[in-house]
């Protein structure tokens, strides 16, 4: 079993970003969805990214936003990867080249898997299905379905993960990476340092 990468999402300040990196986070996620309690502005993200050490992957999360706007924000902030977390089409993903794209899917049932091969993306992120909510809900997705996807393509497991369950999730699904936001917070957008450290440790040690 490979050691999974870890993405800490919903970063809103440099202090939380640097702590996550010190604890071994491979990637940091920034939410540009205005209806999210973790939403940040391009100026905020540009400032945070400017303060990061090298070799940290930065990911921008967008929901049903015009490709032109996504590309402009990515360039202005210095984002490495774009995560599309809404109802975007395969064509919308392709329009963002040469950026690498992660397409998020909310696993409602086995039928959700049928659309995945149509997307020309670097990997998929699997989250829980909650009506009218695009992630960050704290609900767990179906690990059985997720494990089927992980056998076929790079898969980032999200949805309801926290320090207590992430090791079981890694062993069950064997994902390429795990992604957490609300599961390591003490308030929306404010990370709990101890939870962040425990999550990263437990995720990476589960595969050893």
N, C-alpha and C positions, 0 to 999 in steps of 0.2 A: 504494500500500500504506500502510495506517495504521500509525503507530508503536504497538507493542503496550504495554499496561500490564504491569507486572511485580509479581508477588506473591512475597515471600520468606516461606516457610512454615517451621514448626517453630521459631519464635522462643521462647526460654526466658528471656531476660534483657533488661534495658533497654539495656545497652551495644550488643548486637547490633541491637536494634530501631532505635536512634538512628543507628547507622552505616548501616544499610540505607536509612533515610529520607534521610540526607545524600547518599547515592549516587544517589538518584532513585527508590527503590521507591515504587510507588503504593499497595501494600497489604501488610499483615503478617498472617501466619497463625499461629494458636495451636491446638495439638493437645490435645483433651480425651479422647483415646482411651487408656484405661489401659494397654493392651498396647504402646503406642508408647514407644520410648526418648526421645521428645521430648514426652512428656505433661507438661502443666502444670496447676496447680490454678487455680480461679477467683480466689483471692486473689492469686496470682502475676500473673495476667493483668490484673486490675484495677489493680494497682500499676504494671505496665508501661504500660498505656493511659493512666493518669493522668499519666505523664511524657512523653507524645508531644506533638509540636506539632500544630496544627490541620491539617485537610484530608488526613489519613492514614487510609485505610480499614482497619478491623480486622475480621478474619474468624476465626470459630471453627469448628474442624473436629471433627465428631462422627461416631461410627460406631454405628449401630443403638441409639441412645439414645432413651428416651421423650421425646416432644415436650414434655411438661410440664417435664422436667428441662432440656432444651435451652433452652426459653424463659426459665426461671428463671436459668440460668447467663448467658445472653446479657444479660439485664437487669442482673444484678449486676455484670457485667464492663464493660458499656458497648460490647458488640460491635455492629458495623454490619451485617454479613452473616453468614449461617449456611451452612456447607458440609457437606453430608451425604455421607459417604464410604463408607457401608455398603450394605445391601440395602433401604433405605427405599423405601416405596411412594409413588406420587403423592399419596395422601391424607395421608401423614405430612409431605410438603413443604407441602401446602396448609394444614395445621394450624398452621404456624408464622407465618402472616400476622399482622401486617403486615411482618414481617422479609422482606428479600430473601433468596432461597435459591439456592445453587449446588448442583446435584446432580452428584456425581462418578460416572463410569462407567469401569470397567476394560475396555478394549477387547480382548475375547477374539477376536472375529471380526466379520464384517459383520452377523451377527444381533444384535449388541449395539445397533446403530443403531436397530432397530425399536422399542425401548421408549422412546426419547428423546422423541418427540412427545407422549407421554402425561403428561409431567411439567410442571406449571404453575410453572416456575422462571424466574429472571432469566437464567440461563446454565448451561452444562454444563462440567464439568471432565473431561478425558480423561486417563486414566492407563493404565499397563501392567497386563495381566492376570498376576497371580502368585497361585497357589492359596493361600487362607487368609491372604493379606496384603492389608491395605487401605491401600496407598500407602506412600511413603517407601522403596521398594525399590531405587531406582537403575536399574530396568529401563526401557527405552524402549518407548513404545507405537507402534502402526502409524501412521506419519505419513500414509500414503495414505488410510486410513480417516478419520483426523482431519481431513484437508483437506476431505473430503466434508461433514463436520459443520460445519466453520467457514464454509462457503458458505451455510449455512441459518440459523444462530443464533449468538449470542455464545458463543465457545468459548475456554476456558482450557486451554492445552496443558501437560501435566505428564508426568512419567515419564522418568527418565534424562537430564534436561537438565543441562547444565553450561556453564561459560564457553566451552568449545571448540566445542560443537555447537549452541548456542542460535541463532546467526545463521542457520545452515542450516535449523533448525527453523522459524524465523519466515518465511523466504523460501519454504519448501516448503508449510507449512500455512496461513500468513497468519491466525493466530489473533487473537482479540480481546486475549488476554493470555497470558503464560507464567508458570508456577509452578515454583519450585524449592525443594528442602529439602536432601536429602543431597548434591546436586551442588555446594553451596557451603559444605560443612562440613569442619572438621578433626577433629571427633569428633561423635557423635550429639548434636544439640541445641546444639552450639557452632559458630558460624559462623566461617569464615575471611574476614577483612576484605578481603583482596586478591581472593579468588574472588567475593565478593558484588559488589564494585565492577566487576570485569571482566564478570560475568554481566549486570548491569544495563546497562552501556555497550554490550556486544555485542548485546544484545537490541534495544535502542532504535535503535542505529545501523544495524542490518540492514535497516531499512525506509526508510532515507534514500537 
